[in-house]
Amino acid sequence: MSATPPTILVVEDDAIVRMLIVDVLEELEYKVLEADGSEQALTVLGAPSEQINLMMTDVGLPGMDGRELAIEARKLRPALKVLFASGYAESIDVPEGMHMIGKPFSIDQLRDKVKAILE
């Protein structure tokens, strides 16, 4: 019996970008949940039955941005690992214990970053 793959919640308001990220992560054999914004992400995070190992979120979300979402998410799940994705990575102040990947990123960069965070 194989171990359960880690679960990643992908929060991205651009449907095409979200689909591409989800496809890559599923190909890497992660279980992937999707949210199109902060509100939907918090609903998913609030479901206690769902194990989530990592939340990958766009920083520039409409309404509550990715940083605000991460703070709220950690209130629901204090041990949640967070990976921000942004085209403006160098100008983002990443909270302690959270990670950043700059857009655009390659499949290899995403694979390596996620693997490093989850280990």
Biopython code that builds the backbone (N, CA, C, O; Angstrom):
import numpy as np
from Bio.PDB.StructureBuilder import StructureBuilder

atoms = [
    (1, "MET", "N", (0.848, -1.183, 0.000)),
    (1, "MET", "CA", (0.000, 0.000, 0.000)),
    (1, "MET", "C", (0.888, 1.239, 0.000)),
    (1, "MET", "O", (1.764, 1.374, 0.853)),
    (2, "SER", "N", (0.668, 2.131, -0.940)),
    (2, "SER", "CA", (1.516, 3.326, -1.044)),
    (2, "SER", "C", (1.012, 4.426, -0.117)),
    (2, "SER", "O", (-0.162, 4.468, 0.253)),
    (3, "ALA", "N", (1.919, 5.302, 0.241)),
    (3, "ALA", "CA", (1.569, 6.429, 1.109)),
    (3, "ALA", "C", (0.655, 7.387, 0.362)),
    (3, "ALA", "O", (0.712, 7.496, -0.863)),
    (4, "THR", "N", (-0.180, 8.073, 1.114)),
    (4, "THR", "CA", (-1.071, 9.067, 0.514)),
    (4, "THR", "C", (-0.228, 10.238, 0.025)),
    (4, "THR", "O", (0.617, 10.737, 0.769)),
    (5, "PRO", "N", (-0.441, 10.688, -1.213)),
    (5, "PRO", "CA", (0.353, 11.815, -1.701)),
    (5, "PRO", "C", (-0.022, 13.096, -0.961)),
    (5, "PRO", "O", (-1.165, 13.254, -0.532)),
    (6, "PRO", "N", (0.938, 14.010, -0.811)),
    (6, "PRO", "CA", (0.615, 15.295, -0.187)),
    (6, "PRO", "C", (-0.482, 16.019, -0.972)),
    (6, "PRO", "O", (-0.601, 15.872, -2.188)),
    (7, "THR", "N", (-1.278, 16.805, -0.242)),
    (7, "THR", "CA", (-2.358, 17.579, -0.859)),
    (7, "THR", "C", (-1.959, 19.042, -0.922)),
    (7, "THR", "O", (-1.499, 19.621, 0.062)),
    (8, "ILE", "N", (-2.144, 19.630, -2.100)),
    (8, "ILE", "CA", (-1.802, 21.027, -2.326)),
    (8, "ILE", "C", (-3.066, 21.774, -2.742)),
    (8, "ILE", "O", (-3.778, 21.347, -3.651)),
    (9, "LEU", "N", (-3.336, 22.877, -2.078)),
    (9, "LEU", "CA", (-4.429, 23.767, -2.459)),
    (9, "LEU", "C", (-3.845, 24.875, -3.324)),
    (9, "LEU", "O", (-2.983, 25.631, -2.876)),
    (10, "VAL", "N", (-4.317, 24.970, -4.566)),
    (10, "VAL", "CA", (-3.851, 25.990, -5.502)),
    (10, "VAL", "C", (-4.889, 27.107, -5.549)),
    (10, "VAL", "O", (-6.045, 26.875, -5.905)),
    (11, "VAL", "N", (-4.469, 28.328, -5.187)),
    (11, "VAL", "CA", (-5.363, 29.485, -5.192)),
    (11, "VAL", "C", (-4.874, 30.452, -6.262)),
    (11, "VAL", "O", (-3.815, 31.065, -6.126)),
    (12, "GLU", "N", (-5.656, 30.577, -7.323)),
    (12, "GLU", "CA", (-5.268, 31.410, -8.467)),
    (12, "GLU", "C", (-6.544, 31.885, -9.153)),
    (12, "GLU", "O", (-7.405, 31.074, -9.497)),
    (13, "ASP", "N", (-6.668, 33.197, -9.351)),
    (13, "ASP", "CA", (-7.886, 33.742, -9.956)),
    (13, "ASP", "C", (-7.908, 33.621, -11.474)),
    (13, "ASP", "O", (-8.976, 33.694, -12.081)),
    (14, "ASP", "N", (-6.751, 33.436, -12.096)),
    (14, "ASP", "CA", (-6.689, 33.257, -13.549)),
    (14, "ASP", "C", (-6.897, 31.767, -13.848)),
    (14, "ASP", "O", (-6.052, 30.939, -13.509)),
    (15, "ALA", "N", (-8.026, 31.434, -14.484)),
    (15, "ALA", "CA", (-8.404, 30.033, -14.694)),
    (15, "ALA", "C", (-7.365, 29.261, -15.504)),
    (15, "ALA", "O", (-7.099, 28.096, -15.209)),
    (16, "ILE", "N", (-6.780, 29.886, -16.510)),
    (16, "ILE", "CA", (-5.792, 29.191, -17.354)),
    (16, "ILE", "C", (-4.521, 28.906, -16.564)),
    (16, "ILE", "O", (-3.981, 27.802, -16.635)),
    (17, "VAL", "N", (-4.041, 29.890, -15.814)),
    (17, "VAL", "CA", (-2.838, 29.699, -14.989)),
    (17, "VAL", "C", (-3.105, 28.617, -13.945)),
    (17, "VAL", "O", (-2.272, 27.738, -13.727)),
    (18, "ARG", "N", (-4.280, 28.687, -13.296)),
    (18, "ARG", "CA", (-4.636, 27.687, -12.285)),
    (18, "ARG", "C", (-4.652, 26.289, -12.900)),
    (18, "ARG", "O", (-4.121, 25.347, -12.311)),
    (19, "MET", "N", (-5.257, 26.148, -14.078)),
    (19, "MET", "CA", (-5.340, 24.853, -14.741)),
    (19, "MET", "C", (-3.944, 24.300, -15.045)),
    (19, "MET", "O", (-3.691, 23.111, -14.852)),
    (20, "LEU", "N", (-3.040, 25.163, -15.522)),
    (20, "LEU", "CA", (-1.678, 24.727, -15.842)),
    (20, "LEU", "C", (-0.938, 24.251, -14.591)),
    (20, "LEU", "O", (-0.276, 23.213, -14.613)),
    (21, "ILE", "N", (-1.052, 25.015, -13.501)),
    (21, "ILE", "CA", (-0.392, 24.636, -12.251)),
    (21, "ILE", "C", (-0.958, 23.317, -11.734)),
    (21, "ILE", "O", (-0.206, 22.428, -11.331)),
    (22, "VAL", "N", (-2.284, 23.192, -11.746)),
    (22, "VAL", "CA", (-2.928, 21.964, -11.279)),
    (22, "VAL", "C", (-2.470, 20.770, -12.113)),
    (22, "VAL", "O", (-2.155, 19.714, -11.565)),
    (23, "ASP", "N", (-2.431, 20.934, -13.433)),
    (23, "ASP", "CA", (-1.999, 19.834, -14.311)),
    (23, "ASP", "C", (-0.578, 19.391, -13.977)),
    (23, "ASP", "O", (-0.301, 18.195, -13.891)),
    (24, "VAL", "N", (0.315, 20.350, -13.789)),
    (24, "VAL", "CA", (1.710, 20.020, -13.474)),
    (24, "VAL", "C", (1.796, 19.286, -12.133)),
    (24, "VAL", "O", (2.468, 18.260, -12.027)),
    (25, "LEU", "N", (1.120, 19.808, -11.118)),
    (25, "LEU", "CA", (1.188, 19.183, -9.794)),
    (25, "LEU", "C", (0.575, 17.783, -9.795)),
    (25, "LEU", "O", (1.084, 16.878, -9.133)),
    (26, "GLU", "N", (-0.525, 17.605, -10.544)),
    (26, "GLU", "CA", (-1.129, 16.272, -10.630)),
    (26, "GLU", "C", (-0.198, 15.307, -11.365)),
    (26, "GLU", "O", (-0.109, 14.131, -11.014)),
    (27, "GLU", "N", (0.488, 15.809, -12.379)),
    (27, "GLU", "CA", (1.446, 14.966, -13.094)),
    (27, "GLU", "C", (2.598, 14.553, -12.172)),
    (27, "GLU", "O", (3.176, 13.478, -12.335)),
    (28, "LEU", "N", (2.922, 15.410, -11.213)),
    (28, "LEU", "CA", (3.960, 15.104, -10.223)),
    (28, "LEU", "C", (3.411, 14.230, -9.086)),
    (28, "LEU", "O", (4.100, 13.955, -8.104)),
    (29, "GLU", "N", (2.148, 13.800, -9.248)),
    (29, "GLU", "CA", (1.472, 12.863, -8.350)),
    (29, "GLU", "C", (1.093, 13.450, -6.989)),
    (29, "GLU", "O", (1.056, 12.738, -5.986)),
    (30, "TYR", "N", (0.813, 14.753, -6.967)),
    (30, "TYR", "CA", (0.228, 15.355, -5.775)),
    (30, "TYR", "C", (-1.282, 15.324, -5.915)),
    (30, "TYR", "O", (-1.812, 15.324, -7.026)),
    (31, "LYS", "N", (-1.971, 15.298, -4.785)),
    (31, "LYS", "CA", (-3.420, 15.497, -4.786)),
    (31, "LYS", "C", (-3.627, 17.009, -4.788)),
    (31, "LYS", "O", (-3.020, 17.716, -3.983)),
    (32, "VAL", "N", (-4.468, 17.509, -5.674)),
    (32, "VAL", "CA", (-4.600, 18.956, -5.820)),
    (32, "VAL", "C", (-6.051, 19.386, -5.639)),
    (32, "VAL", "O", (-6.971, 18.809, -6.218)),
    (33, "LEU", "N", (-6.224, 20.414, -4.818)),
    (33, "LEU", "CA", (-7.515, 21.084, -4.648)),
    (33, "LEU", "C", (-7.364, 22.467, -5.275)),
    (33, "LEU", "O", (-6.261, 23.008, -5.336)),
    (34, "GLU", "N", (-8.478, 23.036, -5.742)),
    (34, "GLU", "CA", (-8.419, 24.331, -6.420)),
    (34, "GLU", "C", (-9.351, 25.340, -5.771)),
    (34, "GLU", "O", (-10.406, 24.989, -5.242)),
    (35, "ALA", "N", (-8.935, 26.606, -5.823)),
    (35, "ALA", "CA", (-9.796, 27.715, -5.419)),
    (35, "ALA", "C", (-9.506, 28.883, -6.345)),
    (35, "ALA", "O", (-8.357, 29.132, -6.709)),
    (36, "ASP", "N", (-10.569, 29.605, -6.724)),
    (36, "ASP", "CA", (-10.386, 30.731, -7.646)),
    (36, "ASP", "C", (-10.194, 32.060, -6.925)),
    (36, "ASP", "O", (-10.101, 33.107, -7.565)),
    (37, "GLY", "N", (-10.135, 32.023, -5.607)),
    (37, "GLY", "CA", (-9.910, 33.236, -4.830)),
    (37, "GLY", "C", (-9.865, 32.928, -3.350)),
    (37, "GLY", "O", (-10.010, 31.779, -2.931)),
    (38, "SER", "N", (-9.661, 33.970, -2.564)),
    (38, "SER", "CA", (-9.487, 33.819, -1.119)),
    (38, "SER", "C", (-10.718, 33.242, -0.423)),
    (38, "SER", "O", (-10.598, 32.392, 0.459)),
    (39, "GLU", "N", (-11.891, 33.702, -0.821)),
    (39, "GLU", "CA", (-13.121, 33.239, -0.167)),
    (39, "GLU", "C", (-13.288, 31.729, -0.334)),
    (39, "GLU", "O", (-13.559, 31.009, 0.627)),
    (40, "GLN", "N", (-13.123, 31.270, -1.564)),
    (40, "GLN", "CA", (-13.244, 29.831, -1.829)),
    (40, "GLN", "C", (-12.135, 29.059, -1.110)),
    (40, "GLN", "O", (-12.374, 27.966, -0.597)),
    (41, "ALA", "N", (-10.937, 29.618, -1.073)),
    (41, "ALA", "CA", (-9.819, 28.955, -0.386)),
    (41, "ALA", "C", (-10.108, 28.788, 1.102)),
    (41, "ALA", "O", (-9.841, 27.731, 1.675)),
    (42, "LEU", "N", (-10.648, 29.819, 1.721)),
    (42, "LEU", "CA", (-10.947, 29.733, 3.157)),
    (42, "LEU", "C", (-12.047, 28.715, 3.434)),
    (42, "LEU", "O", (-12.043, 28.073, 4.484)),
    (43, "THR", "N", (-12.983, 28.563, 2.510)),
    (43, "THR", "CA", (-14.018, 27.534, 2.648)),
    (43, "THR", "C", (-13.384, 26.144, 2.621)),
    (43, "THR", "O", (-13.710, 25.286, 3.443)),
    (44, "VAL", "N", (-12.478, 25.932, 1.672)),
    (44, "VAL", "CA", (-11.780, 24.644, 1.570)),
    (44, "VAL", "C", (-10.935, 24.399, 2.826)),
    (44, "VAL", "O", (-10.947, 23.302, 3.385)),
    (45, "LEU", "N", (-10.211, 25.419, 3.258)),
    (45, "LEU", "CA", (-9.349, 25.282, 4.440)),
    (45, "LEU", "C", (-10.159, 25.046, 5.713)),
    (45, "LEU", "O", (-9.669, 24.426, 6.658)),
    (46, "GLY", "N", (-11.388, 25.536, 5.737)),
    (46, "GLY", "CA", (-12.243, 25.382, 6.907)),
    (46, "GLY", "C", (-12.872, 24.009, 7.025)),
    (46, "GLY", "O", (-13.457, 23.685, 8.059)),
    (47, "ALA", "N", (-12.763, 23.191, 5.978)),
    (47, "ALA", "CA", (-13.318, 21.829, 6.001)),
    (47, "ALA", "C", (-12.339, 20.918, 6.738)),
    (47, "ALA", "O", (-11.297, 20.561, 6.186)),
    (48, "PRO", "N", (-12.654, 20.542, 7.962)),
    (48, "PRO", "CA", (-11.693, 19.783, 8.767)),
    (48, "PRO", "C", (-11.362, 18.401, 8.215)),
    (48, "PRO", "O", (-10.330, 17.826, 8.562)),
    (49, "SER", "N", (-12.225, 17.865, 7.362)),
    (49, "SER", "CA", (-11.994, 16.522, 6.839)),
    (49, "SER", "C", (-10.883, 16.489, 5.792)),
    (49, "SER", "O", (-10.358, 15.422, 5.475)),
    (50, "GLU", "N", (-10.529, 17.646, 5.259)),
    (50, "GLU", "CA", (-9.554, 17.700, 4.163)),
    (50, "GLU", "C", (-8.153, 17.971, 4.700)),
    (50, "GLU", "O", (-7.899, 19.011, 5.307)),
    (51, "GLN", "N", (-7.232, 17.007, 4.464)),
    (51, "GLN", "CA", (-5.824, 17.192, 4.824)),
    (51, "GLN", "C", (-5.173, 18.059, 3.751)),
    (51, "GLN", "O", (-5.238, 17.717, 2.570)),
    (52, "ILE", "N", (-4.554, 19.163, 4.130)),
    (52, "ILE", "CA", (-3.865, 20.031, 3.171)),
    (52, "ILE", "C", (-2.451, 20.268, 3.682)),
    (52, "ILE", "O", (-2.255, 20.778, 4.785)),
    (53, "ASN", "N", (-1.461, 19.889, 2.864)),
    (53, "ASN", "CA", (-0.067, 20.010, 3.270)),
    (53, "ASN", "C", (0.555, 21.332, 2.860)),
    (53, "ASN", "O", (1.476, 21.819, 3.514)),
    (54, "LEU", "N", (0.050, 21.917, 1.769)),
    (54, "LEU", "CA", (0.636, 23.142, 1.223)),
    (54, "LEU", "C", (-0.449, 23.949, 0.523)),
    (54, "LEU", "O", (-1.293, 23.392, -0.179)),
    (55, "MET", "N", (-0.420, 25.260, 0.718)),
    (55, "MET", "CA", (-1.271, 26.170, -0.050)),
    (55, "MET", "C", (-0.355, 26.984, -0.950)),
    (55, "MET", "O", (0.530, 27.694, -0.473)),
    (56, "MET", "N", (-0.576, 26.872, -2.258)),
    (56, "MET", "CA", (0.152, 27.694, -3.226)),
    (56, "MET", "C", (-0.814, 28.769, -3.686)),
    (56, "MET", "O", (-1.853, 28.465, -4.272)),
    (57, "THR", "N", (-0.475, 30.026, -3.425)),
    (57, "THR", "CA", (-1.398, 31.105, -3.751)),
    (57, "THR", "C", (-0.733, 32.221, -4.532)),
    (57, "THR", "O", (0.416, 32.588, -4.286)),
    (58, "ASP", "N", (-1.490, 32.748, -5.477)),
    (58, "ASP", "CA", (-1.077, 33.966, -6.165)),
    (58, "ASP", "C", (-1.081, 35.081, -5.126)),
    (58, "ASP", "O", (-1.918, 35.086, -4.224)),
    (59, "VAL", "N", (-0.163, 36.014, -5.245)),
    (59, "VAL", "CA", (-0.153, 37.151, -4.328)),
    (59, "VAL", "C", (-1.238, 38.147, -4.725)),
    (59, "VAL", "O", (-1.937, 38.683, -3.866)),
    (60, "GLY", "N", (-1.376, 38.392, -6.025)),
    (60, "GLY", "CA", (-2.295, 39.415, -6.516)),
    (60, "GLY", "C", (-3.690, 38.908, -6.759)),
    (60, "GLY", "O", (-4.150, 38.876, -7.901)),
    (61, "LEU", "N", (-4.375, 38.509, -5.699)),
    (61, "LEU", "CA", (-5.766, 38.084, -5.813)),
    (61, "LEU", "C", (-6.688, 39.287, -5.637)),
    (61, "LEU", "O", (-6.348, 40.222, -4.912)),
    (62, "PRO", "N", (-7.853, 39.277, -6.292)),
    (62, "PRO", "CA", (-8.817, 40.361, -6.046)),
    (62, "PRO", "C", (-9.384, 40.241, -4.631)),
    (62, "PRO", "O", (-9.470, 39.138, -4.091)),
    (63, "GLY", "N", (-9.760, 41.339, -4.045)),
    (63, "GLY", "CA", (-10.271, 41.313, -2.669)),
    (63, "GLY", "C", (-9.129, 41.087, -1.703)),
    (63, "GLY", "O", (-8.167, 41.855, -1.668)),
    (64, "MET", "N", (-9.240, 40.026, -0.919)),
    (64, "MET", "CA", (-8.177, 39.667, 0.023)),
    (64, "MET", "C", (-6.996, 39.117, -0.772)),
    (64, "MET", "O", (-7.132, 38.118, -1.477)),
    (65, "ASP", "N", (-5.829, 39.773, -0.658)),
    (65, "ASP", "CA", (-4.673, 39.309, -1.438)),
    (65, "ASP", "C", (-4.056, 38.056, -0.812)),
    (65, "ASP", "O", (-4.473, 37.611, 0.257)),
    (66, "GLY", "N", (-3.071, 37.506, -1.489)),
    (66, "GLY", "CA", (-2.458, 36.263, -1.049)),
    (66, "GLY", "C", (-1.826, 36.316, 0.332)),
    (66, "GLY", "O", (-1.896, 35.350, 1.091)),
    (67, "ARG", "N", (-1.208, 37.448, 0.657)),
    (67, "ARG", "CA", (-0.598, 37.587, 1.998)),
    (67, "ARG", "C", (-1.675, 37.572, 3.081)),
    (67, "ARG", "O", (-1.530, 36.898, 4.100)),
    (68, "GLU", "N", (-2.748, 38.314, 2.856)),
    (68, "GLU", "CA", (-3.851, 38.339, 3.828)),
    (68, "GLU", "C", (-4.484, 36.952, 3.946)),
    (68, "GLU", "O", (-4.827, 36.504, 5.040)),
    (69, "LEU", "N", (-4.631, 36.284, 2.804)),
    (69, "LEU", "CA", (-5.174, 34.925, 2.807)),
    (69, "LEU", "C", (-4.290, 34.003, 3.638)),
    (69, "LEU", "O", (-4.797, 33.211, 4.433)),
    (70, "ALA", "N", (-2.983, 34.096, 3.462)),
    (70, "ALA", "CA", (-2.061, 33.235, 4.212)),
    (70, "ALA", "C", (-2.204, 33.439, 5.714)),
    (70, "ALA", "O", (-2.172, 32.476, 6.479)),
    (71, "ILE", "N", (-2.361, 34.685, 6.136)),
    (71, "ILE", "CA", (-2.529, 34.982, 7.568)),
    (71, "ILE", "C", (-3.818, 34.343, 8.093)),
    (71, "ILE", "O", (-3.822, 33.732, 9.161)),
    (72, "GLU", "N", (-4.913, 34.490, 7.333)),
    (72, "GLU", "CA", (-6.192, 33.890, 7.733)),
    (72, "GLU", "C", (-6.113, 32.359, 7.691)),
    (72, "GLU", "O", (-6.653, 31.677, 8.562)),
    (73, "ALA", "N", (-5.441, 31.838, 6.680)),
    (73, "ALA", "CA", (-5.305, 30.383, 6.543)),
    (73, "ALA", "C", (-4.558, 29.789, 7.735)),
    (73, "ALA", "O", (-4.913, 28.720, 8.231)),
    (74, "ARG", "N", (-3.524, 30.490, 8.187)),
    (74, "ARG", "CA", (-2.738, 30.004, 9.330)),
    (74, "ARG", "C", (-3.546, 30.054, 10.631)),
    (74, "ARG", "O", (-3.253, 29.312, 11.568)),
    (75, "LYS", "N", (-4.561, 30.925, 10.692)),
    (75, "LYS", "CA", (-5.445, 30.922, 11.864)),
    (75, "LYS", "C", (-6.263, 29.628, 11.889)),
    (75, "LYS", "O", (-6.526, 29.075, 12.957)),
    (76, "LEU", "N", (-6.660, 29.151, 10.712)),
    (76, "LEU", "CA", (-7.428, 27.909, 10.609)),
    (76, "LEU", "C", (-6.537, 26.683, 10.735)),
    (76, "LEU", "O", (-6.926, 25.674, 11.323)),
    (77, "ARG", "N", (-5.335, 26.783, 10.175)),
    (77, "ARG", "CA", (-4.396, 25.655, 10.138)),
    (77, "ARG", "C", (-2.992, 26.178, 10.431)),
    (77, "ARG", "O", (-2.247, 26.493, 9.503)),
    (78, "PRO", "N", (-2.625, 26.273, 11.697)),
    (78, "PRO", "CA", (-1.344, 26.889, 12.076)),
    (78, "PRO", "C", (-0.111, 26.260, 11.439)),
    (78, "PRO", "O", (0.890, 26.948, 11.243)),
    (79, "ALA", "N", (-0.156, 24.990, 11.114)),
    (79, "ALA", "CA", (1.021, 24.314, 10.552)),
    (79, "ALA", "C", (1.058, 24.349, 9.024)),
    (79, "ALA", "O", (1.964, 23.776, 8.419)),
    (80, "LEU", "N", (0.094, 25.008, 8.397)),
    (80, "LEU", "CA", (0.007, 25.016, 6.934)),
    (80, "LEU", "C", (1.247, 25.644, 6.310)),
    (80, "LEU", "O", (1.677, 26.730, 6.698)),
    (81, "LYS", "N", (1.807, 24.937, 5.341)),
    (81, "LYS", "CA", (2.927, 25.484, 4.573)),
    (81, "LYS", "C", (2.342, 26.342, 3.457)),
    (81, "LYS", "O", (1.314, 26.002, 2.873)),
    (82, "VAL", "N", (3.013, 27.469, 3.166)),
    (82, "VAL", "CA", (2.493, 28.421, 2.177)),
    (82, "VAL", "C", (3.571, 28.741, 1.145)),
    (82, "VAL", "O", (4.723, 29.013, 1.485)),
    (83, "LEU", "N", (3.166, 28.702, -0.125)),
    (83, "LEU", "CA", (4.039, 29.091, -1.239)),
    (83, "LEU", "C", (3.328, 30.186, -2.024)),
    (83, "LEU", "O", (2.262, 29.960, -2.596)),
    (84, "PHE", "N", (3.926, 31.369, -2.046)),
    (84, "PHE", "CA", (3.389, 32.475, -2.837)),
    (84, "PHE", "C", (3.952, 32.402, -4.246)),
    (84, "PHE", "O", (5.111, 32.037, -4.443)),
    (85, "ALA", "N", (3.124, 32.753, -5.226)),
    (85, "ALA", "CA", (3.568, 32.869, -6.612)),
    (85, "ALA", "C", (3.282, 34.301, -7.046)),
    (85, "ALA", "O", (2.170, 34.803, -6.878)),
    (86, "SER", "N", (4.305, 34.956, -7.611)),
    (86, "SER", "CA", (4.114, 36.344, -8.010)),
    (86, "SER", "C", (5.062, 36.723, -9.135)),
    (86, "SER", "O", (6.201, 36.259, -9.191)),
    (87, "GLY", "N", (4.579, 37.562, -10.019)),
    (87, "GLY", "CA", (5.425, 38.134, -11.057)),
    (87, "GLY", "C", (6.282, 39.260, -10.516)),
    (87, "GLY", "O", (7.146, 39.785, -11.219)),
    (88, "TYR", "N", (6.044, 39.633, -9.262)),
    (88, "TYR", "CA", (6.793, 40.725, -8.624)),
    (88, "TYR", "C", (7.502, 40.209, -7.392)),
    (88, "TYR", "O", (7.513, 40.867, -6.352)),
    (89, "ALA", "N", (8.099, 39.023, -7.509)),
    (89, "ALA", "CA", (8.659, 38.315, -6.352)),
    (89, "ALA", "C", (9.658, 39.147, -5.568)),
    (89, "ALA", "O", (9.685, 39.087, -4.338)),
    (90, "GLU", "N", (10.479, 39.922, -6.266)),
    (90, "GLU", "CA", (11.533, 40.660, -5.554)),
    (90, "GLU", "C", (10.984, 41.788, -4.690)),
    (90, "GLU", "O", (11.675, 42.267, -3.791)),
    (91, "SER", "N", (9.754, 42.220, -4.949)),
    (91, "SER", "CA", (9.199, 43.335, -4.173)),
    (91, "SER", "C", (8.234, 42.875, -3.084)),
    (91, "SER", "O", (7.596, 43.703, -2.434)),
    (92, "ILE", "N", (8.124, 41.577, -2.881)),
    (92, "ILE", "CA", (7.185, 41.036, -1.900)),
    (92, "ILE", "C", (7.933, 40.698, -0.608)),
    (92, "ILE", "O", (8.986, 40.061, -0.629)),
    (93, "ASP", "N", (7.367, 41.136, 0.504)),
    (93, "ASP", "CA", (7.906, 40.789, 1.817)),
    (93, "ASP", "C", (7.237, 39.484, 2.246)),
    (93, "ASP", "O", (6.054, 39.471, 2.589)),
    (94, "VAL", "N", (7.993, 38.396, 2.225)),
    (94, "VAL", "CA", (7.438, 37.083, 2.533)),
    (94, "VAL", "C", (7.480, 36.853, 4.043)),
    (94, "VAL", "O", (8.550, 36.918, 4.648)),
    (95, "PRO", "N", (6.318, 36.582, 4.659)),
    (95, "PRO", "CA", (6.301, 36.324, 6.098)),
    (95, "PRO", "C", (7.173, 35.125, 6.466)),
    (95, "PRO", "O", (7.368, 34.214, 5.662)),
    (96, "GLU", "N", (7.686, 35.139, 7.673)),
    (96, "GLU", "CA", (8.556, 34.071, 8.157)),
    (96, "GLU", "C", (7.852, 32.721, 8.052)),
    (96, "GLU", "O", (6.672, 32.591, 8.377)),
    (97, "GLY", "N", (8.600, 31.721, 7.591)),
    (97, "GLY", "CA", (8.050, 30.381, 7.479)),
    (97, "GLY", "C", (7.228, 30.155, 6.220)),
    (97, "GLY", "O", (6.629, 29.093, 6.054)),
    (98, "MET", "N", (7.195, 31.142, 5.334)),
    (98, "MET", "CA", (6.473, 31.006, 4.071)),
    (98, "MET", "C", (7.488, 31.139, 2.936)),
    (98, "MET", "O", (8.617, 31.582, 3.149)),
    (99, "HIS", "N", (7.078, 30.757, 1.744)),
    (99, "HIS", "CA", (8.007, 30.671, 0.621)),
    (99, "HIS", "C", (7.475, 31.426, -0.592)),
    (99, "HIS", "O", (6.296, 31.771, -0.660)),
    (100, "MET", "N", (8.382, 31.678, -1.561)),
    (100, "MET", "CA", (8.032, 32.455, -2.751)),
    (100, "MET", "C", (8.612, 31.784, -3.990)),
    (100, "MET", "O", (9.724, 31.257, -3.967)),
    (101, "ILE", "N", (7.830, 31.815, -5.080)),
    (101, "ILE", "CA", (8.336, 31.428, -6.391)),
    (101, "ILE", "C", (7.906, 32.530, -7.360)),
    (101, "ILE", "O", (6.751, 32.956, -7.358)),
    (102, "GLY", "N", (8.844, 32.981, -8.181)),
    (102, "GLY", "CA", (8.552, 34.061, -9.127)),
    (102, "GLY", "C", (7.902, 33.543, -10.398)),
    (102, "GLY", "O", (8.292, 32.504, -10.932)),
    (103, "LYS", "N", (6.912, 34.274, -10.873)),
    (103, "LYS", "CA", (6.287, 33.958, -12.170)),
    (103, "LYS", "C", (7.016, 34.736, -13.245)),
    (103, "LYS", "O", (7.423, 35.869, -12.992)),
    (104, "PRO", "N", (7.197, 34.192, -14.414)),
    (104, "PRO", "CA", (6.855, 32.805, -14.769)),
    (104, "PRO", "C", (7.903, 31.844, -14.214)),
    (104, "PRO", "O", (9.069, 32.203, -14.048)),
    (105, "PHE", "N", (7.471, 30.627, -13.932)),
    (105, "PHE", "CA", (8.401, 29.610, -13.436)),
    (105, "PHE", "C", (8.300, 28.387, -14.328)),
    (105, "PHE", "O", (7.274, 28.148, -14.965)),
    (106, "SER", "N", (9.376, 27.618, -14.365)),
    (106, "SER", "CA", (9.388, 26.392, -15.171)),
    (106, "SER", "C", (8.773, 25.250, -14.365)),
    (106, "SER", "O", (8.611, 25.346, -13.148)),
    (107, "ILE", "N", (8.438, 24.180, -15.059)),
    (107, "ILE", "CA", (7.937, 22.977, -14.390)),
    (107, "ILE", "C", (8.985, 22.472, -13.404)),
    (107, "ILE", "O", (8.646, 22.073, -12.290)),
    (108, "ASP", "N", (10.251, 22.486, -13.803)),
    (108, "ASP", "CA", (11.321, 22.022, -12.913)),
    (108, "ASP", "C", (11.438, 22.894, -11.669)),
    (108, "ASP", "O", (11.624, 22.381, -10.565)),
    (109, "GLN", "N", (11.329, 24.216, -11.843)),
    (109, "GLN", "CA", (11.400, 25.115, -10.682)),
    (109, "GLN", "C", (10.253, 24.839, -9.720)),
    (109, "GLN", "O", (10.452, 24.787, -8.506)),
    (110, "LEU", "N", (9.047, 24.661, -10.268)),
    (110, "LEU", "CA", (7.885, 24.384, -9.417)),
    (110, "LEU", "C", (8.066, 23.048, -8.697)),
    (110, "LEU", "O", (7.843, 22.958, -7.489)),
    (111, "ARG", "N", (8.467, 22.018, -9.427)),
    (111, "ARG", "CA", (8.681, 20.699, -8.824)),
    (111, "ARG", "C", (9.688, 20.768, -7.675)),
    (111, "ARG", "O", (9.438, 20.251, -6.587)),
    (112, "ASP", "N", (10.827, 21.414, -7.932)),
    (112, "ASP", "CA", (11.896, 21.494, -6.933)),
    (112, "ASP", "C", (11.464, 22.297, -5.709)),
    (112, "ASP", "O", (11.764, 21.922, -4.575)),
    (113, "LYS", "N", (10.759, 23.402, -5.943)),
    (113, "LYS", "CA", (10.328, 24.258, -4.829)),
    (113, "LYS", "C", (9.322, 23.525, -3.948)),
    (113, "LYS", "O", (9.448, 23.520, -2.723)),
    (114, "VAL", "N", (8.327, 22.906, -4.575)),
    (114, "VAL", "CA", (7.294, 22.187, -3.810)),
    (114, "VAL", "C", (7.919, 21.025, -3.046)),
    (114, "VAL", "O", (7.611, 20.810, -1.874)),
    (115, "LYS", "N", (8.795, 20.280, -3.709)),
    (115, "LYS", "CA", (9.451, 19.149, -3.041)),
    (115, "LYS", "C", (10.244, 19.625, -1.824)),
    (115, "LYS", "O", (10.180, 19.009, -0.760)),
    (116, "ALA", "N", (10.989, 20.719, -1.979)),
    (116, "ALA", "CA", (11.796, 21.250, -0.868)),
    (116, "ALA", "C", (10.915, 21.685, 0.308)),
    (116, "ALA", "O", (11.258, 21.451, 1.467)),
    (117, "ILE", "N", (9.791, 22.314, 0.003)),
    (117, "ILE", "CA", (8.896, 22.788, 1.064)),
    (117, "ILE", "C", (8.263, 21.619, 1.814)),
    (117, "ILE", "O", (8.134, 21.654, 3.037)),
    (118, "LEU", "N", (7.875, 20.596, 1.081)),
    (118, "LEU", "CA", (7.160, 19.481, 1.701)),
    (118, "LEU", "C", (8.068, 18.488, 2.427)),
    (118, "LEU", "O", (7.578, 17.646, 3.180)),
    (119, "GLU", "N", (9.386, 18.573, 2.211)),
    (119, "GLU", "CA", (10.300, 17.637, 2.890)),
    (119, "GLU", "C", (10.595, 18.076, 4.302)),
    (119, "GLU", "O", (11.343, 17.405, 5.013)),
]
sb = StructureBuilder()
sb.init_structure("model")
sb.init_model(0)
sb.init_chain("A")
sb.init_seg("    ")
for serial, (resi, resn, name, xyz) in enumerate(atoms, 1):
    if name == "N":
        sb.init_residue(resn, " ", resi, " ")
    sb.init_atom(name, np.array(xyz, "f"), 0.0, 1.0, " ", f" {name:<3s}", serial, name[0])
structure = sb.get_structure()
